[in-house]
Amino acid sequence: MTHFQLAQTEATWEEFQKSFARSKFDGYLRDEGRTYFSIRIAQRMSLIQSHTTVTDCRDPKDNKFLALAIDAGAKTIVTGDKDLLVMHPYQGITICTPSEFLSRLPT
């Protein structure tokens, strides 16, 4: 069985919740499904304090995700954000889409 830990800072969690509430996700889950999914993620994630400053991303708003990954000792950043995806790999950290991440899990 594969194990992994979800990590967030307050700022990245806030952005995830705002983004996940967008109508573009309606085709995947209705509002109540997204709420349930968010609750389940919150129950399993580690909330960390990030102390690293990163300025490498072409979208400055995304630097917080790179800093989180560094401070959490992450091996992977899972994202659909093109500004982050083009940075793969970043300081030895894999950056991939959710479907790429899932395809790499053992069956």
C-alpha positions in Angstrom: 0.0 0.0 0.0 1.3 3.5 -0.9 1.2 6.1 1.8 1.5 9.8 1.4 0.8 12.9 3.5 -1.1 16.0 2.4 0.5 19.2 3.6 -0.9 22.8 3.5 -0.2 26.2 5.0 -3.1 28.4 5.9 -2.6 30.4 2.7 -2.4 27.4 0.3 -5.5 25.8 2.0 -7.4 29.0 1.6 -6.5 29.2 -2.1 -7.4 25.5 -2.6 -10.9 26.1 -1.1 -11.5 29.2 -3.3 -10.4 27.4 -6.4 -12.3 24.2 -5.7 -15.5 26.2 -5.3 -15.3 27.5 -8.9 -18.0 26.4 -11.3 -15.4 24.7 -13.5 -15.5 21.8 -11.1 -19.3 21.4 -11.4 -18.8 18.6 -14.0 -16.8 16.5 -11.5 -18.7 17.1 -8.2 -21.7 19.1 -7.1 -21.3 21.6 -4.3 -22.1 19.1 -1.6 -19.6 16.7 -3.0 -16.9 19.3 -3.0 -17.7 20.2 0.5 -17.5 16.6 1.6 -14.2 16.2 -0.3 -12.8 19.3 1.3 -13.7 18.1 4.8 -12.1 14.7 4.1 -8.9 16.4 2.9 -8.9 18.8 6.0 -9.1 15.7 8.3 -6.1 14.1 6.7 -3.8 17.0 6.0 -0.9 18.5 8.0 -1.1 22.2 8.5 2.4 23.5 8.6 4.1 26.9 9.0 6.2 27.9 6.0 9.3 30.0 6.7 10.9 29.7 3.2 10.7 32.6 0.8 10.6 31.6 -2.9 10.5 34.0 -5.9 11.1 31.5 -8.7 7.6 31.1 -10.2 6.5 33.2 -13.1 3.2 33.7 -11.2 4.2 35.2 -7.9 1.0 34.0 -6.2 2.2 30.4 -6.8 5.5 30.8 -4.9 3.7 29.8 -1.7 3.1 26.3 -3.0 6.9 25.9 -3.8 7.7 27.2 -0.3 5.3 24.8 1.2 6.8 21.9 -0.7 10.3 22.8 0.5 9.3 23.3 4.1 7.2 20.1 4.2 10.0 18.1 2.6 7.6 17.1 -0.2 8.5 14.7 -2.9 5.6 15.8 -5.2 3.4 18.8 -5.9 0.1 17.8 -7.4 -1.5 20.6 -9.4 -3.3 21.7 -12.5 -1.6 25.1 -12.5 0.4 25.5 -15.7 2.7 28.1 -14.0 3.8 25.4 -11.6 3.7 22.4 -14.0 6.3 24.1 -16.3 8.8 24.1 -13.3 9.0 20.3 -13.1 11.2 19.3 -11.4 11.7 22.0 -8.9 14.7 21.5 -6.5 14.2 17.7 -6.8 10.5 17.9 -6.3 8.2 16.3 -8.9 5.4 18.6 -10.1 2.6 16.8 -11.8 -1.1 16.8 -12.6 -3.6 14.8 -10.5 -4.1 12.3 -13.3 -0.3 11.8 -13.6 0.0 11.4 -9.8 -2.8 8.8 -9.8 -1.3 6.9 -12.7 2.0 6.5 -10.8 0.4 4.8 -7.8 0.8 1.1 -7.7 -2.4 -0.8 -8.4 
